[in-house]
Amino acid sequence: MAASSEPRAVALGGGHGLHATLTALRRVTSQVTAVVTVADDGGSSGRLRRELGLLPPGDLRQAFAAFAAEDGGTLWAEVFQHRFGGDGALAGHAVGNLLLAGLFEVLGDPVAA
């Protein structure tokens, strides 16, 4: 296997800071690995954690959105980050958080998701 001359990068963190870091790193190299914290307990993530007993998905959502936007998936990044408005049960939830929560439940394992 030939060695790649492209630099490799690893970013650790969560939330908006990791999103900004991943966005910047993807402009330098496509060889980026993210180690994402799952400590978010506010807003949509906190509600899903409390109501479904899941790891809070918000930090993972931010990382996925950063990667999607750089791979030409700007629309998918926007959809993943979109929050429902209104006063109903979905108000304040990010679409990506709900998708990740569904994956966690279907696969039975957040790491597999």
Backbone as a chain_set.jsonl record, in Angstrom:
{"seq": "MAASSEPRAVALGGGHGLHATLTALRRVTSQVTAVVTVADDGGSSGRLRRELGLLPPGDLRQAFAAFAAEDGGTLWAEVFQHRFGGDGALAGHAVGNLLLAGLFEVLGDPVAA", "coords": {"N": [[0.844, -1.165, 0.0], [0.643, 2.148, -0.909], [2.068, 4.993, 0.634], [0.262, 7.825, 1.682], [0.591, 11.213, 0.737], [-0.937, 13.119, 1.729], [-1.807, 15.119, 4.51], [-2.786, 13.964, 7.795], [-5.335, 14.353, 10.235], [-6.559, 14.69, 13.573], [-9.297, 15.528, 15.533], [-10.522, 16.483, 18.673], [-13.363, 16.854, 20.741], [-16.403, 18.747, 21.043], [-19.661, 19.986, 20.057], [-20.11, 23.396, 18.927], [-17.455, 24.286, 18.754], [-15.96, 22.02, 17.925], [-17.237, 21.594, 15.493], [-16.456, 23.904, 14.047], [-13.682, 23.494, 14.004], [-13.464, 21.05, 12.576], [-14.557, 21.842, 10.127], [-12.617, 23.683, 9.286], [-10.313, 22.014, 9.183], [-11.02, 20.218, 7.165], [-10.637, 21.698, 4.922], [-7.985, 21.585, 4.555], [-7.216, 18.907, 4.475], [-8.509, 15.693, 3.492], [-8.325, 13.638, 5.152], [-9.472, 13.315, 7.926], [-10.209, 12.672, 11.275], [-12.67, 12.493, 13.755], [-13.034, 12.697, 17.211], [-15.598, 12.534, 19.235], [-17.209, 14.152, 21.891], [-19.868, 13.267, 24.138], [-21.411, 14.848, 25.893], [-23.393, 16.7, 26.006], [-26.184, 18.258, 27.437], [-28.296, 19.936, 27.144], [-31.218, 21.566, 25.697], [-32.509, 20.056, 22.759], [-30.91, 17.706, 22.741], [-30.683, 17.151, 25.494], [-33.364, 16.671, 26.13], [-33.865, 14.34, 24.61], [-32.052, 12.612, 25.811], [-33.054, 12.48, 28.445], [-35.753, 11.601, 28.001], [-35.601, 9.293, 26.382], [-33.444, 7.884, 27.266], [-31.015, 7.884, 25.954], [-27.641, 8.342, 24.672], [-26.698, 11.73, 24.46], [-27.263, 13.243, 21.34], [-26.397, 15.645, 20.141], [-23.711, 16.725, 19.865], [-22.54, 14.872, 18.147], [-24.178, 15.269, 15.931], [-23.397, 17.854, 15.177], [-20.767, 17.353, 14.324], [-21.199, 15.559, 12.164], [-22.602, 17.278, 10.465], [-20.609, 19.128, 9.826], [-18.822, 17.526, 8.356], [-20.529, 16.704, 6.256], [-21.151, 19.107, 4.935], [-18.741, 19.79, 3.758], [-18.381, 17.827, 1.9], [-19.861, 18.415, -0.307], [-22.446, 18.235, 0.461], [-24.166, 20.338, 1.287], [-26.911, 20.947, 1.543], [-27.786, 18.701, 3.013], [-26.34, 19.105, 5.345], [-27.564, 21.446, 6.262], [-30.192, 20.5, 6.645], [-29.741, 18.563, 8.636], [-29.008, 20.239, 10.728], [-31.268, 21.761, 11.08], [-33.816, 23.101, 13.124], [-36.967, 22.339, 14.501], [-39.731, 24.532, 14.607], [-42.38, 26.242, 16.372], [-44.865, 25.119, 18.788], [-45.256, 22.492, 19.369], [-44.654, 18.952, 20.081], [-42.266, 18.453, 18.757], [-40.966, 20.849, 18.75], [-38.067, 22.785, 18.834], [-36.397, 20.596, 18.563], [-33.62, 19.29, 16.803], [-33.364, 18.14, 13.482], [-31.311, 16.329, 12.825], [-30.628, 15.333, 15.369], [-32.891, 13.81, 15.952], [-32.773, 11.917, 13.889], [-30.348, 10.61, 14.523], [-31.037, 9.621, 17.061], [-32.999, 7.8, 16.298], [-31.399, 5.996, 14.813], [-29.735, 5.067, 16.901], [-31.628, 3.651, 18.417], [-32.664, 1.744, 16.546], [-30.375, 0.294, 15.777], [-29.468, -0.43, 18.23], [-27.135, 0.276, 19.443], [-25.078, 2.904, 20.119], [-22.489, 3.289, 19.137], [-22.352, 1.712, 16.843], [-24.21, 3.071, 15.342]], "CA": [[0.0, 0.0, 0.0], [1.448, 3.356, -1.014], [1.826, 5.994, 1.665], [-0.368, 9.046, 1.194], [1.297, 12.441, 1.105], [-1.917, 14.023, 2.328], [-1.713, 15.103, 5.973], [-3.892, 13.402, 8.563], [-5.636, 15.173, 11.411], [-7.539, 14.194, 14.533], [-9.848, 16.601, 16.356], [-11.276, 16.01, 19.831], [-14.202, 17.891, 21.325], [-17.831, 18.65, 20.799], [-20.412, 21.205, 19.832], [-19.748, 24.385, 17.913], [-16.0, 24.344, 18.615], [-15.521, 20.91, 17.08], [-17.778, 21.862, 14.155], [-15.576, 24.891, 13.404], [-12.379, 22.86, 13.794], [-13.59, 20.083, 11.48], [-14.755, 22.6, 8.891], [-11.31, 24.223, 8.896], [-9.403, 20.918, 8.835], [-11.418, 19.612, 5.884], [-10.099, 22.537, 3.845], [-6.568, 21.251, 4.451], [-7.058, 17.486, 4.175], [-9.713, 14.858, 3.585], [-7.988, 12.605, 6.132], [-9.81, 13.881, 9.231], [-10.928, 11.819, 12.213], [-13.243, 13.251, 14.866], [-13.359, 12.015, 18.46], [-16.671, 13.436, 19.646], [-17.759, 13.991, 23.237], [-21.33, 13.157, 24.181], [-21.735, 15.396, 27.21], [-24.421, 17.726, 25.842], [-27.395, 17.937, 28.191], [-29.28, 21.002, 27.001], [-32.077, 21.601, 24.52], [-32.982, 18.824, 22.126], [-30.112, 16.565, 23.219], [-31.069, 16.866, 26.872], [-34.697, 16.065, 26.115], [-33.753, 12.96, 24.118], [-31.348, 11.843, 26.843], [-33.98, 12.245, 29.559], [-36.975, 10.894, 27.615], [-35.337, 8.003, 25.738], [-32.303, 7.227, 27.895], [-29.956, 7.745, 24.947], [-26.546, 9.301, 24.701], [-27.148, 12.944, 23.774], [-26.712, 13.207, 19.986], [-26.114, 16.966, 19.58], [-22.314, 16.907, 19.462], [-22.348, 14.04, 16.951], [-24.867, 15.963, 14.845], [-22.545, 18.969, 14.748], [-19.634, 16.795, 13.574], [-21.708, 15.066, 10.88], [-22.935, 18.436, 9.63], [-19.347, 19.69, 9.321], [-18.319, 16.637, 7.299], [-21.46, 16.718, 5.122], [-21.037, 20.379, 4.214], [-17.496, 19.805, 2.994], [-18.446, 16.809, 0.847], [-20.873, 18.83, -1.269], [-23.767, 17.963, 1.014], [-24.596, 21.52, 2.027], [-28.327, 20.806, 1.886], [-27.899, 17.728, 4.099], [-25.838, 19.754, 6.558], [-28.623, 22.354, 6.713], [-31.31, 19.69, 7.153], [-29.292, 17.967, 9.89], [-28.951, 21.292, 11.745], [-32.565, 22.44, 11.18], [-34.625, 22.89, 14.329], [-38.391, 22.559, 14.314], [-40.312, 25.649, 15.341], [-43.716, 26.008, 16.896], [-45.074, 24.785, 20.197], [-45.574, 21.073, 19.488], [-43.702, 18.021, 20.687], [-40.98, 18.511, 18.058], [-40.413, 22.202, 18.846], [-36.711, 22.866, 19.369], [-35.576, 19.438, 18.209], [-32.878, 19.322, 15.542], [-33.65, 16.963, 12.651], [-30.2, 15.388, 12.976], [-30.732, 14.659, 16.665], [-33.939, 12.79, 15.85], [-32.248, 10.838, 13.037], [-29.366, 9.846, 15.297], [-31.769, 8.885, 18.097], [-33.593, 6.652, 15.614], [-30.325, 5.033, 14.535], [-29.341, 4.462, 18.176], [-32.645, 2.672, 18.808], [-32.761, 0.668, 15.552], [-29.167, -0.529, 15.819], [-29.262, -0.874, 19.601], [-25.766, 0.57, 19.862], [-24.693, 4.21, 19.584], [-21.222, 3.201, 18.403], [-22.687, 1.187, 15.518], [-24.945, 4.124, 14.629]], "C": [[0.896, 1.236, 0.0], [1.063, 4.342, 0.081], [1.24, 7.256, 1.03], [0.44, 10.255, 1.64], [0.343, 13.449, 1.74], [-1.808, 13.965, 3.851], [-2.96, 14.49, 6.6], [-4.091, 14.263, 9.797], [-6.676, 14.481, 12.272], [-7.987, 15.389, 15.366], [-10.694, 15.988, 17.46], [-12.128, 17.153, 20.359], [-15.66, 17.652, 21.053], [-18.417, 20.004, 20.474], [-19.889, 22.099, 18.737], [-18.242, 24.46, 17.695], [-15.469, 23.237, 17.725], [-16.011, 21.109, 15.655], [-16.862, 22.823, 13.405], [-14.213, 24.289, 13.089], [-12.429, 21.885, 12.628], [-13.767, 20.782, 10.139], [-13.427, 23.148, 8.387], [-10.357, 23.116, 8.449], [-9.736, 20.305, 7.488], [-10.973, 20.449, 4.693], [-8.629, 22.235, 3.592], [-6.366, 19.815, 3.984], [-8.405, 16.772, 4.239], [-9.52, 13.748, 4.615], [-8.204, 13.141, 7.547], [-10.601, 12.857, 10.037], [-11.432, 12.7, 13.346], [-13.504, 12.313, 16.04], [-14.328, 12.954, 19.173], [-17.139, 13.119, 21.062], [-19.275, 13.845, 23.137], [-21.811, 13.643, 25.547], [-22.832, 16.446, 27.168], [-25.665, 17.342, 26.638], [-28.472, 19.011, 28.074], [-30.157, 20.802, 25.785], [-32.559, 20.241, 24.064], [-32.233, 17.6, 22.649], [-30.496, 16.16, 24.631], [-32.429, 16.201, 26.957], [-34.626, 14.612, 25.669], [-33.057, 12.072, 25.142], [-32.301, 11.483, 27.977], [-35.15, 11.35, 29.167], [-36.725, 9.497, 27.063], [-34.165, 7.245, 26.355], [-31.14, 7.004, 26.946], [-28.781, 8.657, 25.263], [-27.01, 10.547, 23.961], [-26.476, 13.081, 22.404], [-26.225, 14.548, 19.428], [-24.688, 17.175, 19.096], [-21.984, 16.072, 18.224], [-22.987, 14.699, 15.736], [-24.005, 17.095, 14.295], [-21.379, 18.459, 13.903], [-20.085, 16.281, 12.207], [-22.023, 16.218, 9.937], [-21.675, 19.062, 9.047], [-18.796, 18.834, 8.19], [-19.215, 16.681, 6.066], [-21.301, 17.978, 4.292], [-19.804, 20.405, 3.325], [-17.491, 18.782, 1.867], [-19.509, 17.146, -0.192], [-22.287, 18.604, -0.785], [-24.303, 19.125, 1.821], [-26.06, 21.422, 2.438], [-28.504, 19.837, 3.049], [-27.4, 18.315, 5.406], [-26.901, 20.686, 7.133], [-29.803, 21.586, 7.298], [-30.941, 19.094, 8.508], [-29.331, 18.988, 11.027], [-30.301, 21.975, 11.975], [-33.289, 22.076, 12.469], [-36.083, 23.206, 14.017], [-38.847, 23.734, 15.172], [-41.648, 25.252, 15.931], [-43.727, 25.65, 18.364], [-45.335, 23.3, 20.424], [-44.453, 20.254, 20.102], [-42.325, 18.077, 20.032], [-40.303, 19.875, 18.168], [-39.032, 22.172, 19.504], [-35.822, 21.692, 19.03], [-34.881, 19.674, 16.876], [-33.163, 18.023, 14.791], [-32.557, 15.91, 12.834], [-30.227, 14.65, 14.3], [-31.764, 13.544, 16.612], [-33.482, 11.62, 14.981], [-31.25, 9.975, 13.797], [-30.038, 9.043, 16.404], [-32.434, 7.652, 17.498], [-32.564, 5.585, 15.298], [-29.885, 4.318, 15.806], [-30.327, 3.361, 18.56], [-32.706, 1.49, 17.851], [-31.568, -0.273, 15.657], [-28.865, -1.047, 17.22], [-27.895, -0.547, 20.159], [-25.343, 1.914, 19.272], [-23.382, 4.187, 18.812], [-21.478, 2.687, 16.988], [-23.411, 2.234, 14.679], [-23.957, 5.093, 14.023]], "O": [[1.805, 1.348, 0.823], [-0.112, 4.502, 0.411], [1.681, 7.689, -0.035], [0.913, 10.317, 2.775], [0.765, 14.497, 2.227], [-1.725, 12.878, 4.422], [-4.041, 14.5, 6.011], [-3.14, 14.829, 10.337], [-7.556, 13.78, 11.772], [-7.162, 16.166, 15.845], [-11.489, 15.081, 17.212], [-11.67, 18.294, 20.421], [-16.103, 16.52, 20.859], [-17.756, 21.034, 20.6], [-19.307, 21.64, 17.755], [-17.794, 24.675, 16.569], [-14.623, 23.481, 16.864], [-15.281, 20.824, 14.705], [-16.528, 22.579, 12.245], [-13.65, 24.547, 12.024], [-11.537, 21.887, 11.78], [-13.193, 20.364, 9.133], [-13.142, 23.084, 7.191], [-9.666, 23.266, 7.442], [-8.836, 19.913, 6.745], [-10.939, 19.951, 3.568], [-8.088, 22.585, 2.543], [-5.463, 19.532, 3.197], [-9.316, 17.197, 4.949], [-10.455, 13.004, 4.912], [-7.245, 13.39, 8.278], [-11.549, 12.254, 9.534], [-10.701, 13.557, 13.842], [-14.121, 11.261, 15.877], [-13.943, 14.021, 19.651], [-17.428, 11.968, 21.39], [-19.882, 14.262, 22.15], [-22.525, 12.936, 26.259], [-23.167, 17.024, 28.201], [-26.148, 16.216, 26.523], [-29.449, 18.997, 28.823], [-29.868, 19.958, 24.936], [-32.959, 19.395, 24.863], [-32.844, 16.579, 22.963], [-30.62, 14.973, 24.934], [-32.634, 15.283, 27.751], [-35.253, 13.744, 26.277], [-33.43, 10.912, 25.318], [-32.354, 10.335, 28.418], [-35.506, 10.438, 29.913], [-37.55, 8.604, 27.255], [-33.92, 6.091, 26.006], [-30.369, 6.058, 27.106], [-28.907, 9.617, 26.022], [-27.662, 10.429, 22.923], [-25.248, 13.041, 22.315], [-25.682, 14.575, 18.323], [-24.477, 17.745, 18.026], [-21.235, 16.517, 17.355], [-22.417, 14.693, 14.646], [-23.901, 17.268, 13.081], [-21.041, 19.06, 12.883], [-19.425, 16.54, 11.201], [-21.74, 16.139, 8.741], [-21.674, 19.484, 7.89], [-18.35, 19.365, 7.173], [-18.712, 16.695, 4.943], [-21.316, 17.914, 3.062], [-19.835, 20.991, 2.243], [-16.662, 18.874, 0.962], [-20.004, 16.256, -0.883], [-23.235, 18.768, -1.552], [-24.834, 18.934, 2.914], [-26.412, 21.778, 3.562], [-29.277, 20.106, 3.969], [-27.973, 18.054, 6.464], [-27.116, 20.716, 8.344], [-30.351, 21.976, 8.329], [-31.753, 19.12, 9.433], [-29.652, 18.639, 12.163], [-30.465, 22.695, 12.96], [-33.365, 20.909, 12.854], [-36.395, 24.199, 13.36], [-38.406, 23.904, 16.309], [-41.999, 24.073, 15.981], [-42.749, 25.846, 19.085], [-45.607, 22.888, 21.552], [-43.448, 20.785, 20.575], [-41.321, 17.78, 20.68], [-39.169, 20.032, 17.716], [-38.855, 21.609, 20.584], [-34.605, 21.778, 19.192], [-35.482, 20.193, 15.935], [-33.199, 16.945, 15.384], [-32.858, 14.726, 12.981], [-29.886, 13.469, 14.357], [-31.546, 12.462, 17.158], [-33.767, 10.465, 15.295], [-31.301, 8.747, 13.723], [-29.652, 7.902, 16.66], [-32.438, 6.584, 18.111], [-32.822, 4.397, 15.491], [-29.683, 3.103, 15.799], [-29.923, 2.275, 18.975], [-32.791, 0.345, 18.296], [-31.729, -1.494, 15.629], [-28.095, -1.994, 17.382], [-27.526, -1.033, 21.229], [-25.259, 2.05, 18.052], [-23.191, 5.003, 17.91], [-20.878, 3.182, 16.035], [-23.251, 2.283, 13.459], [-24.359, 6.06, 13.376]]}, "num_chains": 1, "name": "protein.A"}
